[in-house]
Amino acid sequence: MDRFDDEIEQLAEAVIGAAIEVHRHLGPGHPESVYCSALEYEFELRSIGNQREHHYRVRYKGKDVGEGRLDFWVGKRLTVEVKAVEELSPVHSGQVVAYLSQKDEPVGLLINFNVPVLRRGLRRIVRSKSKGNSPDVK
């Protein structure tokens, strides 16, 4: 594993730890915005560098065609998408893959707080090396 992989792994572990702490205190049932605010505060408490609602340019065949928004961009390396839904769907994973493709990043986290145990709401999304956007969800 190279230095960047180690860095991403450390960021992912830090984010998951912060998310578990938020879920432990708030539990399921709140709107997504509440979890984003709590997670942002937990990142601050843990000195985890992040940008909330990070905007980025969407390009199509070399042309800017719009703007996307990540819930969090952690350490300028890790995409984090927050949900508070009954069940994660392939559309949610696809959303993260689209972010990863546009930012040319290999991995992101999808976190659904609307679950009894947060481990059931955690998804690691790995962008395949090929041109396609099919995710490897773990």
N, CA, C and O atoms as a MOPAC input file, in Angstrom:
PM7 MOZYME 1SCF
protein

 N      0.84400 1    -1.18200 1     0.00000 1
 C      0.00000 1     0.00000 1     0.00000 1
 C      0.88700 1     1.24300 1     0.00000 1
 O      1.79000 1     1.35200 1     0.83000 1
 N      0.64600 1     2.17800 1    -0.91500 1
 C      1.50000 1     3.36500 1    -0.96200 1
 C      1.05900 1     4.41400 1     0.05400 1
 O      0.06500 1     4.24300 1     0.76000 1
 N      1.82200 1     5.50000 1     0.11200 1
 C      1.57700 1     6.55400 1     1.10200 1
 C      0.16100 1     7.10900 1     1.00200 1
 O     -0.48100 1     7.35100 1     2.02400 1
 N     -0.33600 1     7.31500 1    -0.22600 1
 C     -1.67000 1     7.88100 1    -0.37400 1
 C     -2.73800 1     6.90500 1     0.09800 1
 O     -3.73300 1     7.31900 1     0.69400 1
 N     -2.54600 1     5.61200 1    -0.16100 1
 C     -3.49300 1     4.62700 1     0.33200 1
 C     -3.52100 1     4.63000 1     1.85900 1
 O     -4.59200 1     4.56600 1     2.46200 1
 N     -2.35100 1     4.70400 1     2.48000 1
 C     -2.28300 1     4.77000 1     3.94000 1
 C     -2.99900 1     6.01400 1     4.45500 1
 O     -3.72200 1     5.95900 1     5.45000 1
 N     -2.79200 1     7.12600 1     3.77400 1
 C     -3.43200 1     8.37900 1     4.18400 1
 C     -4.95200 1     8.26700 1     4.08700 1
 O     -5.66600 1     8.68500 1     4.99900 1
 N     -5.44200 1     7.71000 1     2.99700 1
 C     -6.88600 1     7.55600 1     2.82900 1
 C     -7.44400 1     6.60800 1     3.88200 1
 O     -8.51000 1     6.86500 1     4.44200 1
 N     -6.74200 1     5.52300 1     4.15600 1
 C     -7.18900 1     4.57600 1     5.18700 1
 C     -7.28200 1     5.25500 1     6.55200 1
 O     -8.24800 1     5.04800 1     7.28600 1
 N     -6.28100 1     6.06500 1     6.89200 1
 C     -6.30000 1     6.78000 1     8.17200 1
 C     -7.45600 1     7.77100 1     8.22600 1
 O     -8.13000 1     7.88900 1     9.24900 1
 N     -7.68400 1     8.48100 1     7.12700 1
 C     -8.81200 1     9.42000 1     7.07700 1
 C    -10.13600 1     8.67400 1     7.22700 1
 O    -11.01700 1     9.10300 1     7.97200 1
 N    -10.27000 1     7.55500 1     6.51500 1
 C    -11.50800 1     6.77000 1     6.59100 1
 C    -11.75600 1     6.28100 1     8.01500 1
 O    -12.87900 1     6.35500 1     8.51200 1
 N    -10.72200 1     5.78800 1     8.66200 1
 C    -10.86400 1     5.33100 1    10.05100 1
 C    -11.27300 1     6.47500 1    10.96800 1
 O    -12.11800 1     6.29700 1    11.84500 1
 N    -10.68000 1     7.64700 1    10.77200 1
 C    -11.01700 1     8.81100 1    11.59800 1
 C    -12.46500 1     9.23700 1    11.36800 1
 O    -13.17700 1     9.55500 1    12.32000 1
 N    -12.90000 1     9.24600 1    10.11700 1
 C    -14.27900 1     9.62700 1     9.79300 1
 C    -15.26100 1     8.62500 1    10.38400 1
 O    -16.27300 1     9.01700 1    10.96400 1
 N    -14.97400 1     7.34600 1    10.24200 1
 C    -15.86100 1     6.31600 1    10.78700 1
 C    -15.94900 1     6.43500 1    12.30300 1
 O    -17.03700 1     6.30900 1    12.86500 1
 N    -14.83500 1     6.67400 1    12.97000 1
 C    -14.85400 1     6.87400 1    14.42300 1
 C    -15.70900 1     8.06100 1    14.82100 1
 O    -16.47600 1     7.98300 1    15.78100 1
 N    -15.58400 1     9.15900 1    14.08900 1
 C    -16.38900 1    10.35100 1    14.37200 1
 C    -17.86800 1    10.07000 1    14.12200 1
 O    -18.72000 1    10.48800 1    14.90600 1
 N    -18.17600 1     9.36200 1    13.03300 1
 C    -19.57000 1     9.04300 1    12.71100 1
 C    -20.18700 1     8.13200 1    13.76900 1
 O    -21.34600 1     8.31100 1    14.14300 1
 N    -19.42500 1     7.16600 1    14.24900 1
 C    -19.91700 1     6.27800 1    15.31200 1
 C    -20.24100 1     7.08500 1    16.56300 1
 O    -21.25600 1     6.84200 1    17.21500 1
 N    -19.38700 1     8.03900 1    16.89600 1
 C    -19.63100 1     8.88800 1    18.07000 1
 C    -20.90900 1     9.70500 1    17.89800 1
 O    -21.71100 1     9.80500 1    18.82600 1
 N    -21.10100 1    10.28400 1    16.72700 1
 C    -22.32200 1    11.05800 1    16.46000 1
 C    -23.54500 1    10.15500 1    16.58600 1
 O    -24.52900 1    10.52100 1    17.22800 1
 N    -23.48100 1     8.98500 1    15.97900 1
 C    -24.62300 1     8.06300 1    16.01300 1
 C    -24.89100 1     7.57000 1    17.43100 1
 O    -26.04400 1     7.39400 1    17.82500 1
 N    -23.83700 1     7.35200 1    18.18700 1
 C    -23.99300 1     6.89300 1    19.57700 1
 C    -24.77900 1     7.90800 1    20.40300 1
 O    -25.57500 1     7.53200 1    21.26400 1
 N    -24.55400 1     9.19300 1    20.13800 1
 C    -25.23800 1    10.24400 1    20.89800 1
 C    -26.61800 1    10.58300 1    20.34400 1
 O    -27.54900 1    10.82800 1    21.11200 1
 N    -26.76000 1    10.59800 1    19.02100 1
 C    -28.02700 1    11.02900 1    18.42100 1
 C    -28.95100 1     9.88400 1    18.03900 1
 O    -30.17100 1    10.04500 1    18.04700 1
 N    -28.38500 1     8.72900 1    17.70400 1
 C    -29.20100 1     7.61700 1    17.23700 1
 C    -29.82900 1     7.91500 1    15.88800 1
 O    -29.54200 1     8.94700 1    15.28200 1
 N    -30.69100 1     7.01100 1    15.40900 1
 C    -31.36000 1     7.22600 1    14.12800 1
 C    -32.56700 1     8.15200 1    14.27400 1
 O    -33.01500 1     8.43600 1    15.38400 1
 N    -33.08900 1     8.62100 1    13.12900 1
 C    -34.36200 1     9.33700 1    13.13400 1
 C    -34.31200 1    10.82500 1    12.87200 1
 O    -35.36100 1    11.45900 1    12.75800 1
 N    -33.13400 1    11.40300 1    12.77400 1
 C    -33.01600 1    12.84600 1    12.53400 1
 C    -32.82400 1    13.12400 1    11.04400 1
 O    -32.46200 1    12.22700 1    10.28300 1
 N    -33.06900 1    14.37100 1    10.62900 1
 C    -32.80100 1    14.73500 1     9.23500 1
 C    -31.29600 1    14.71400 1     8.93700 1
 O    -30.46500 1    14.85900 1     9.83300 1
 N    -30.97900 1    14.53400 1     7.67700 1
 C    -29.58200 1    14.50300 1     7.22900 1
 C    -28.80700 1    15.73200 1     7.68900 1
 O    -27.64600 1    15.62100 1     8.08100 1
 N    -29.43700 1    16.89500 1     7.64300 1
 C    -28.75100 1    18.14100 1     8.01300 1
 C    -28.26900 1    18.11800 1     9.46100 1
 O    -27.22500 1    18.68900 1     9.77300 1
 N    -29.01200 1    17.46900 1    10.34000 1
 C    -28.61600 1    17.36200 1    11.75000 1
 C    -27.34000 1    16.53000 1    11.86200 1
 O    -26.41100 1    16.90100 1    12.58000 1
 N    -27.30000 1    15.41200 1    11.15600 1
 C    -26.11000 1    14.55900 1    11.20200 1
 C    -24.89800 1    15.25800 1    10.59300 1
 O    -23.78100 1    15.11600 1    11.09000 1
 N    -25.11700 1    16.01200 1     9.51500 1
 C    -24.00300 1    16.75000 1     8.90300 1
 C    -23.44300 1    17.78100 1     9.87600 1
 O    -22.22600 1    17.91900 1    10.00300 1
 N    -24.32000 1    18.50100 1    10.55800 1
 C    -23.85800 1    19.50600 1    11.52500 1
 C    -23.11900 1    18.85600 1    12.68300 1
 O    -22.07000 1    19.34100 1    13.10900 1
 N    -23.66900 1    17.75300 1    13.19400 1
 C    -23.02200 1    17.05400 1    14.30800 1
 C    -21.68000 1    16.46600 1    13.87100 1
 O    -20.70200 1    16.52000 1    14.61600 1
 N    -21.64100 1    15.90900 1    12.66900 1
 C    -20.39600 1    15.32600 1    12.17100 1
 C    -19.34500 1    16.40900 1    11.94900 1
 O    -18.16900 1    16.20600 1    12.25300 1
 N    -19.75600 1    17.54200 1    11.43000 1
 C    -18.81900 1    18.65500 1    11.24800 1
 C    -18.23400 1    19.08700 1    12.59700 1
 O    -17.03800 1    19.35900 1    12.70100 1
 N    -19.07700 1    19.14600 1    13.62200 1
 C    -18.59900 1    19.52200 1    14.95600 1
 C    -17.65900 1    18.44900 1    15.51800 1
 O    -16.64000 1    18.77500 1    16.12700 1
 N    -17.99500 1    17.18800 1    15.31600 1
 C    -17.12900 1    16.10400 1    15.79300 1
 C    -15.77900 1    16.13600 1    15.06800 1
 O    -14.74200 1    15.87400 1    15.67700 1
 N    -15.79100 1    16.45700 1    13.77400 1
 C    -14.52600 1    16.62200 1    13.04800 1
 C    -13.69900 1    17.73200 1    13.68400 1
 O    -12.48700 1    17.59700 1    13.85100 1
 N    -14.35700 1    18.82400 1    14.03400 1
 C    -13.65500 1    19.94800 1    14.67600 1
 C    -13.04500 1    19.50400 1    16.00400 1
 O    -11.88500 1    19.80100 1    16.29000 1
 N    -13.83000 1    18.79400 1    16.81200 1
 C    -13.33700 1    18.32600 1    18.11100 1
 C    -12.12500 1    17.40300 1    17.95900 1
 O    -11.23300 1    17.39300 1    18.80800 1
 N    -12.10300 1    16.64300 1    16.89200 1
 C    -11.02400 1    15.67600 1    16.65400 1
 C     -9.92800 1    16.21800 1    15.73500 1
 O     -9.01200 1    15.48600 1    15.35900 1
 N    -10.02000 1    17.47600 1    15.38100 1
 C     -9.03900 1    18.11500 1    14.48100 1
 C     -8.89400 1    17.37000 1    13.15400 1
 O     -7.78800 1    17.17300 1    12.64900 1
 N    -10.03200 1    16.96400 1    12.60500 1
 C    -10.06100 1    16.30600 1    11.30000 1
 C    -10.38800 1    17.37600 1    10.26400 1
 O    -11.50400 1    17.89200 1    10.22300 1
 N     -9.41300 1    17.70100 1     9.43500 1
 C     -9.60700 1    18.73600 1     8.42700 1
 C    -10.66700 1    18.32800 1     7.41100 1
 O    -10.64300 1    17.21000 1     6.89600 1
 N    -11.59600 1    19.23600 1     7.12500 1
 C    -12.66100 1    18.92000 1     6.18200 1
 C    -13.24300 1    20.18200 1     5.58000 1
 O    -13.07800 1    21.28200 1     6.10700 1
 N    -13.91800 1    20.00000 1     4.47600 1
 C    -14.71000 1    21.06500 1     3.87100 1
 C    -16.13300 1    20.53500 1     3.75700 1
 O    -16.37400 1    19.52500 1     3.09400 1
 N    -17.06500 1    21.20900 1     4.39700 1
 C    -18.46700 1    20.81200 1     4.30500 1
 C    -19.08400 1    21.47100 1     3.07600 1
 O    -18.77500 1    22.61600 1     2.74400 1
 N    -19.95300 1    20.73200 1     2.41400 1
 C    -20.61600 1    21.19000 1     1.19300 1
 C    -19.59300 1    21.72000 1     0.18700 1
 O    -19.71800 1    22.82800 1    -0.33400 1
 N    -18.59900 1    20.90700 1    -0.06300 1
 C    -17.51700 1    21.24900 1    -0.99000 1
 C    -18.05000 1    21.23200 1    -2.42500 1
 O    -18.58600 1    20.22400 1    -2.88400 1
 N    -17.89900 1    22.34100 1    -3.11600 1
 C    -18.35600 1    22.45700 1    -4.50500 1
 C    -17.21600 1    22.12400 1    -5.46000 1
 O    -16.05900 1    22.45600 1    -5.20300 1
 N    -17.55200 1    21.47400 1    -6.54600 1
 C    -16.56400 1    21.13000 1    -7.56400 1
 C    -17.20600 1    21.24800 1    -8.94400 1
 O    -18.42700 1    21.17000 1    -9.07900 1
 N    -16.37700 1    21.43400 1    -9.95700 1
 C    -16.84300 1    21.56900 1   -11.33800 1
 C    -17.09600 1    20.18900 1   -11.93600 1
 O    -16.30300 1    19.26500 1   -11.75100 1
 N    -18.20000 1    20.06200 1   -12.64900 1
 C    -18.50600 1    18.83900 1   -13.38600 1
 C    -18.12800 1    19.08300 1   -14.84400 1
 O    -18.54200 1    20.06400 1   -15.46100 1
 N    -17.33100 1    18.16000 1   -15.37200 1
 C    -16.85100 1    18.31600 1   -16.75000 1
 C    -17.39700 1    17.18300 1   -17.61800 1
 O    -17.54000 1    16.04300 1   -17.17600 1
 N    -17.69200 1    17.53400 1   -18.85500 1
 C    -18.14200 1    16.57400 1   -19.85000 1
 C    -17.33600 1    16.80700 1   -21.11800 1
 O    -17.42700 1    17.87100 1   -21.72900 1
 N    -16.54800 1    15.81400 1   -21.51200 1
 C    -15.69800 1    15.91600 1   -22.69900 1
 C    -14.86600 1    17.19300 1   -22.69000 1
 O    -14.72300 1    17.86800 1   -23.70900 1
 N    -14.32200 1    17.50700 1   -21.51900 1
 C    -13.44400 1    18.66100 1   -21.38700 1
 C    -14.13900 1    19.98800 1   -21.16500 1
 O    -13.46700 1    21.00800 1   -21.00700 1
 N    -15.46000 1    20.01100 1   -21.14900 1
 C    -16.21000 1    21.25900 1   -20.97400 1
 C    -16.88800 1    21.27000 1   -19.60900 1
 O    -17.47400 1    20.27200 1   -19.19000 1
 N    -16.80400 1    22.40900 1   -18.91500 1
 C    -17.55300 1    22.57500 1   -17.66700 1
 C    -19.03800 1    22.61000 1   -17.99600 1
 O    -19.48000 1    23.41000 1   -18.82000 1
 N    -19.81200 1    21.73300 1   -17.34500 1
 C    -21.25300 1    21.67800 1   -17.61000 1
 C    -22.09100 1    21.91800 1   -16.35700 1
 O    -23.32000 1    21.87700 1   -16.41600 1
 N    -21.44500 1    22.16500 1   -15.24400 1
 C    -22.20000 1    22.41400 1   -14.02600 1
 C    -21.33200 1    22.28600 1   -12.79700 1
 O    -20.10300 1    22.24800 1   -12.86400 1
 N    -22.01100 1    22.22300 1   -11.68400 1
 C    -21.31900 1    22.16100 1   -10.40400 1
 C    -21.93000 1    21.05900 1    -9.56200 1
 O    -23.14900 1    20.89100 1    -9.53300 1
 N    -21.07600 1    20.30400 1    -8.87400 1
 C    -21.51600 1    19.28600 1    -7.93800 1
 C    -21.18700 1    19.72300 1    -6.51800 1
 O    -20.46400 1    20.69600 1    -6.30100 1
 N    -21.73700 1    18.98200 1    -5.55100 1
 C    -21.50100 1    19.31900 1    -4.15200 1
 C    -21.35100 1    18.03700 1    -3.34100 1
 O    -22.21300 1    17.15800 1    -3.36700 1
 N    -20.24000 1    17.95300 1    -2.62400 1
 C    -20.00200 1    16.84600 1    -1.69800 1
 C    -20.47600 1    17.26200 1    -0.31600 1
 O    -20.36100 1    18.43300 1     0.04300 1
 N    -21.00800 1    16.32600 1     0.47000 1
 C    -21.32900 1    16.66400 1     1.86100 1
 C    -20.05300 1    17.05800 1     2.59900 1
 O    -20.00600 1    18.09000 1     3.26800 1
 N    -19.01600 1    16.22600 1     2.47100 1
 C    -17.72300 1    16.53100 1     3.09200 1
 C    -16.59900 1    16.06900 1     2.17800 1
 O    -16.68600 1    15.03000 1     1.52300 1
 N    -15.55300 1    16.86400 1     2.15300 1
 C    -14.29300 1    16.45900 1     1.52700 1
 C    -13.27400 1    16.50700 1     2.65200 1
 O    -12.90200 1    17.58700 1     3.10900 1
 N    -12.82600 1    15.35500 1     3.09600 1
 C    -11.99500 1    15.23600 1     4.29100 1
 C    -10.52500 1    15.10700 1     3.89200 1
 O    -10.14800 1    14.25600 1     3.08800 1
 N     -9.71900 1    15.97500 1     4.47800 1
 C     -8.28700 1    15.94000 1     4.21600 1
 C     -7.92900 1    16.14300 1     2.75700 1
 O     -6.84500 1    15.75300 1     2.32500 1
 N     -8.81400 1    16.74100 1     2.00500 1
 C     -8.62600 1    16.95200 1     0.55600 1
 C     -8.30200 1    15.64800 1    -0.16800 1
 O     -7.62000 1    15.64600 1    -1.19300 1
 N     -8.80500 1    14.52700 1     0.38600 1
 C     -8.52600 1    13.20400 1    -0.19500 1
 C     -9.72200 1    12.26300 1    -0.16300 1
 O     -9.79200 1    11.33100 1    -0.96400 1
 N    -10.66200 1    12.48900 1     0.74600 1
 C    -11.71900 1    11.50000 1     0.97400 1
 C    -13.10000 1    12.13300 1     0.84900 1
 O    -13.42800 1    13.08400 1     1.55800 1
 N    -13.89900 1    11.59400 1    -0.06100 1
 C    -15.28300 1    12.02100 1    -0.24100 1
 C    -16.15100 1    11.31500 1     0.79200 1
 O    -16.05300 1    10.10100 1     0.96800 1
 N    -17.00900 1    12.08500 1     1.48100 1
 C    -17.93600 1    11.51900 1     2.45400 1
 C    -19.33200 1    12.03400 1     2.13200 1
 O    -19.57000 1    13.24100 1     2.11200 1
 N    -20.24800 1    11.11000 1     1.88100 1
 C    -21.64300 1    11.45100 1     1.60400 1
 C    -22.48400 1    10.94300 1     2.76700 1
 O    -22.37100 1     9.78300 1     3.16400 1
 N    -23.32900 1    11.81900 1     3.31200 1
 C    -24.15900 1    11.50200 1     4.47200 1
 C    -25.60500 1    11.32700 1     4.02300 1
 O    -26.11600 1    12.11100 1     3.22300 1
 N    -26.25600 1    10.29900 1     4.54000 1
 C    -27.66900 1    10.04900 1     4.27100 1
 C    -28.38000 1     9.76600 1     5.58600 1
 O    -27.76500 1     9.37300 1     6.57700 1
 N    -29.69200 1     9.97600 1     5.56900 1
 C    -30.56300 1     9.59200 1     6.68000 1
 C    -31.82500 1     9.01800 1     6.04000 1
 O    -32.89600 1     9.62400 1     6.07400 1
 N    -31.66600 1     7.83500 1     5.46000 1
 C    -32.73900 1     7.20400 1     4.69200 1
 C    -33.05900 1     5.83200 1     5.26700 1
 O    -32.27800 1     5.26100 1     6.02700 1
 N    -34.23200 1     5.31400 1     4.88600 1
 C    -34.64100 1     4.00800 1     5.38300 1
 C    -33.66100 1     2.91600 1     4.94800 1
 O    -33.32400 1     2.01700 1     5.71900 1
 N    -33.21300 1     3.01600 1     3.69000 1
 C    -32.29400 1     2.01200 1     3.16100 1
 C    -31.44800 1     2.63600 1     2.05800 1
 O    -31.95900 1     3.38600 1     1.22700 1
 N    -30.15800 1     2.32500 1     2.05200 1
 C    -29.29200 1     2.79100 1     0.96800 1
 C    -29.63600 1     2.03900 1    -0.31300 1
 O    -29.94100 1     0.84600 1    -0.28300 1
 N    -29.58500 1     2.74300 1    -1.42400 1
 C    -29.89600 1     2.13200 1    -2.71500 1
 C    -28.70300 1     2.27500 1    -3.65500 1
 O    -27.76200 1     3.01000 1    -3.35400 1
 N    -28.73500 1     1.58000 1    -4.78500 1
 C    -27.66000 1     1.73200 1    -5.76900 1
 C    -27.50000 1     3.17500 1    -6.25600 1
 O    -26.40100 1     3.57600 1    -6.63900 1
 N    -28.57000 1     3.94700 1    -6.24700 1
 C    -28.48600 1     5.35500 1    -6.65300 1
 C    -27.54700 1     6.11700 1    -5.72400 1
 O    -26.77100 1     6.95600 1    -6.18200 1
 N    -27.61000 1     5.83400 1    -4.42400 1
 C    -26.73800 1     6.50900 1    -3.45900 1
 C    -25.27400 1     6.16200 1    -3.72900 1
 O    -24.40900 1     7.03800 1    -3.70300 1
 N    -25.00100 1     4.88700 1    -3.98600 1
 C    -23.62800 1     4.47900 1    -4.31700 1
 C    -23.17200 1     5.12900 1    -5.61200 1
 O    -22.03300 1     5.58400 1    -5.71700 1
 N    -24.06100 1     5.17500 1    -6.60000 1
 C    -23.73900 1     5.79900 1    -7.87800 1
 C    -23.40600 1     7.26500 1    -7.74100 1
 O    -22.54600 1     7.78800 1    -8.45100 1
 N    -24.09300 1     7.93100 1    -6.81800 1
 C    -23.81800 1     9.34500 1    -6.54500 1
 C    -22.37400 1     9.51200 1    -6.07400 1
 O    -21.67200 1    10.41300 1    -6.53200 1
 N    -21.93700 1     8.66100 1    -5.17300 1
 C    -20.56500 1     8.74300 1    -4.66500 1
 C    -19.57000 1     8.42100 1    -5.77800 1
 O    -18.53300 1     9.07500 1    -5.88500 1
 N    -19.87000 1     7.42800 1    -6.60300 1
 C    -18.98100 1     7.08900 1    -7.71800 1
 C    -18.83600 1     8.28200 1    -8.66000 1
 O    -17.73900 1     8.56100 1    -9.14500 1
 N    -19.93400 1     8.98600 1    -8.91900 1
 C    -19.86600 1    10.17700 1    -9.78100 1
 C    -18.94300 1    11.22300 1    -9.16900 1
 O    -18.14300 1    11.83600 1    -9.87500 1
 N    -19.05300 1    11.42900 1    -7.85100 1
 C    -18.15500 1    12.37400 1    -7.17200 1
 C    -16.70400 1    11.94000 1    -7.35300 1
 O    -15.84000 1    12.74200 1    -7.70900 1
 N    -16.45300 1    10.65400 1    -7.10000 1
 C    -15.08600 1    10.14100 1    -7.18300 1
 C    -14.52300 1    10.30300 1    -8.58800 1
 O    -13.35600 1    10.65800 1    -8.75600 1
 N    -15.33800 1    10.04700 1    -9.58200 1
 C    -14.88400 1    10.18000 1   -10.97300 1
 C    -14.51900 1    11.61800 1   -11.29600 1
 O    -13.48200 1    11.87200 1   -11.90900 1
 N    -15.35700 1    12.55700 1   -10.88900 1
 C    -15.10000 1    13.96200 1   -11.17700 1
 C    -13.88300 1    14.48200 1   -10.42500 1
 O    -13.15400 1    15.33000 1   -10.94100 1
 N    -13.65400 1    13.98700 1    -9.21300 1
 C    -12.53500 1    14.45500 1    -8.39700 1
 C    -11.29200 1    13.59100 1    -8.60200 1
 O    -10.23100 1    13.88000 1    -8.05000 1
 N    -11.43000 1    12.52200 1    -9.40500 1
 C    -10.33900 1    11.58900 1    -9.67300 1
 C     -9.76200 1    11.01900 1    -8.37600 1
 O     -8.54600 1    10.94800 1    -8.19400 1
 N    -10.65400 1    10.62200 1    -7.49300 1
 C    -10.26800 1    10.00500 1    -6.22100 1
 C    -10.67900 1     8.53200 1    -6.23900 1
 O    -11.67400 1     8.18500 1    -6.87600 1
 N     -9.94100 1     7.66500 1    -5.55900 1
 C    -10.21400 1     6.23200 1    -5.64700 1
 C    -11.31100 1     5.70900 1    -4.71700 1
 O    -11.94000 1     4.69700 1    -5.02300 1
 N    -11.54700 1     6.37600 1    -3.59600 1
 C    -12.44800 1     5.80000 1    -2.59900 1
 C    -13.23200 1     6.88900 1    -1.88200 1
 O    -12.75400 1     8.00900 1    -1.70400 1
 N    -14.44700 1     6.53500 1    -1.47400 1
 C    -15.28000 1     7.44600 1    -0.69500 1
 C    -16.09300 1     6.65700 1     0.31500 1
 O    -16.17000 1     5.43000 1     0.25100 1
 N    -16.69500 1     7.37800 1     1.24400 1
 C    -17.55200 1     6.75200 1     2.24800 1
 C    -18.98200 1     7.24000 1     2.07500 1
 O    -19.22900 1     8.42400 1     1.84300 1
 N    -19.90800 1     6.31200 1     2.19400 1
 C    -21.33500 1     6.60300 1     2.19900 1
 C    -21.83400 1     6.18800 1     3.57500 1
 O    -21.71300 1     5.02600 1     3.96300 1
 N    -22.39700 1     7.14600 1     4.31500 1
 C    -22.80000 1     6.88200 1     5.70000 1
 C    -24.28300 1     7.17300 1     5.85300 1
 O    -24.72300 1     8.30700 1     5.66100 1
 N    -25.06000 1     6.13900 1     6.20300 1
 C    -26.48500 1     6.29300 1     6.47800 1
 C    -26.69300 1     6.22800 1     7.99200 1
 O    -26.46200 1     5.19100 1     8.61500 1
 N    -27.12700 1     7.33700 1     8.57100 1
 C    -27.31400 1     7.40400 1    10.02200 1
 C    -28.66100 1     6.84300 1    10.47700 1
 O    -28.87600 1     6.67500 1    11.67700 1
 N    -29.56700 1     6.55200 1     9.55300 1
 C    -30.90600 1     6.10500 1     9.93500 1
 C    -30.95700 1     4.58100 1    10.07600 1
 O    -31.77700 1     3.91100 1     9.44900 1
 N    -30.07400 1     4.06100 1    10.90100 1
 C    -29.98000 1     2.62500 1    11.17000 1
 C    -29.78900 1     2.43200 1    12.67000 1
 O    -29.26100 1     3.31600 1    13.34400 1
 N    -30.21600 1     1.27100 1    13.20600 1
 C    -30.04200 1     1.04900 1    14.64600 1
 C    -28.57700 1     0.94100 1    15.06400 1
 O    -28.19900 1     1.40900 1    16.13900 1
 N    -27.74900 1     0.32200 1    14.21300 1
 C    -26.31800 1     0.15900 1    14.47600 1
 C    -25.58100 1     0.74400 1    13.27200 1
 O    -25.81100 1     0.31400 1    12.14200 1
 N    -24.70700 1     1.71000 1    13.49800 1
 C    -24.10100 1     2.44500 1    12.38900 1
 C    -23.32500 1     1.55400 1    11.42400 1
 O    -23.26900 1     1.85500 1    10.23200 1
 N    -22.73400 1     0.47700 1    11.90100 1
 C    -21.98700 1    -0.41600 1    10.99500 1
 C    -22.84400 1    -0.84500 1     9.80100 1
 O    -22.32800 1    -1.05700 1     8.70400 1
 N    -24.15300 1    -0.97100 1    10.02400 1
 C    -25.06800 1    -1.36600 1     8.94400 1
 C    -25.27300 1    -0.24200 1     7.93400 1
 O    -25.74500 1    -0.48300 1     6.82300 1
 N    -24.92200 1     0.97200 1     8.31100 1
 C    -25.10800 1     2.11900 1     7.43100 1
 C    -23.82800 1     2.60500 1     6.77100 1
 O    -23.84700 1     3.60800 1     6.05800 1
 N    -22.72600 1     1.92100 1     6.99200 1
 C    -21.43500 1     2.33500 1     6.42200 1
 C    -21.14500 1     1.58800 1     5.12600 1
 O    -21.24800 1     0.36300 1     5.06600 1
 N    -20.78500 1     2.33300 1     4.10000 1
 C    -20.38600 1     1.73400 1     2.82800 1
 C    -19.11200 1     2.40800 1     2.34900 1
 O    -19.01900 1     3.63500 1     2.31000 1
 N    -18.14700 1     1.60400 1     1.99000 1
 C    -16.92000 1     2.10500 1     1.36100 1
 C    -17.13500 1     1.91200 1    -0.13500 1
 O    -17.40200 1     0.80200 1    -0.59500 1
 N    -17.01700 1     2.98700 1    -0.87900 1
 C    -17.22000 1     2.94400 1    -2.32400 1
 C    -15.85300 1     3.09900 1    -2.99000 1
 O    -15.16000 1     4.09300 1    -2.77400 1
 N    -15.47600 1     2.11700 1    -3.79300 1
 C    -14.19100 1     2.13900 1    -4.48300 1
 C    -14.46500 1     2.27700 1    -5.97400 1
 O    -15.16100 1     1.45500 1    -6.57000 1
 N    -13.91300 1     3.31800 1    -6.55900 1
 C    -14.09100 1     3.54900 1    -7.99800 1
 C    -13.19300 1     2.59300 1    -8.76000 1
 O    -12.00700 1     2.47000 1    -8.45500 1
 N    -13.75300 1     1.92200 1    -9.74400 1
 C    -12.94400 1     0.99700 1   -10.54500 1
 C    -11.96800 1     1.78800 1   -11.40300 1
 O    -12.19900 1     2.95800 1   -11.70700 1
 N    -10.89300 1     1.14700 1   -11.78300 1
 C     -9.85600 1     1.80400 1   -12.58900 1
 C    -10.30300 1     2.01100 1   -14.03200 1
 O     -9.73100 1     2.83300 1   -14.74800 1
 N    -11.33300 1     1.26200 1   -14.46700 1
 C    -11.79900 1     1.39100 1   -15.85000 1
 C    -12.60500 1     2.67200 1   -16.01700 1
 O    -12.90000 1     3.35700 1   -15.03800 1
 N    -12.95900 1     2.99200 1   -17.24500 1
 C    -13.71100 1     4.20800 1   -17.55400 1
 C    -15.11400 1     4.17000 1   -16.96700 1
 O    -15.68600 1     5.22200 1   -16.68200 1
 N    -15.67800 1     2.99000 1   -16.78000 1
 C    -17.04600 1     2.88000 1   -16.29000 1
 C    -17.17400 1     3.36500 1   -14.86400 1
 O    -16.18400 1     3.50700 1   -14.14600 1
 N    -18.40200 1     3.61600 1   -14.46500 1
 C    -18.65800 1     4.12500 1   -13.12500 1
 C    -19.27000 1     3.07600 1   -12.21100 1
 O    -19.93000 1     3.43200 1   -11.23500 1
 N    -19.07000 1     1.79500 1   -12.49700 1
 C    -19.65300 1     0.79600 1   -11.62200 1
 C    -18.83000 1     0.71200 1   -10.34500 1
 O    -17.61800 1     0.50200 1   -10.39600 1
 N    -19.49100 1     0.87800 1    -9.18900 1
 C    -18.75800 1     0.90500 1    -7.92400 1
 C    -18.47600 1    -0.48500 1    -7.38500 1
 O    -19.15400 1    -1.45600 1    -7.72100 1
 N    -17.47200 1    -0.55200 1    -6.55100 1
 C    -17.20100 1    -1.72600 1    -5.74700 1
 C    -17.58900 1    -1.32400 1    -4.33400 1
 O    -16.86200 1    -0.58400 1    -3.67100 1
 N    -18.74000 1    -1.81100 1    -3.87100 1
 C    -19.27000 1    -1.40800 1    -2.57100 1
 C    -18.86000 1    -2.43600 1    -1.54000 1
 O    -19.05500 1    -3.63600 1    -1.72800 1
 N    -18.28400 1    -1.94800 1    -0.43600 1
 C    -17.83800 1    -2.84700 1     0.63400 1
 C    -18.48200 1    -2.45000 1     1.93200 1
 O    -18.23900 1    -3.08100 1     2.96000 1

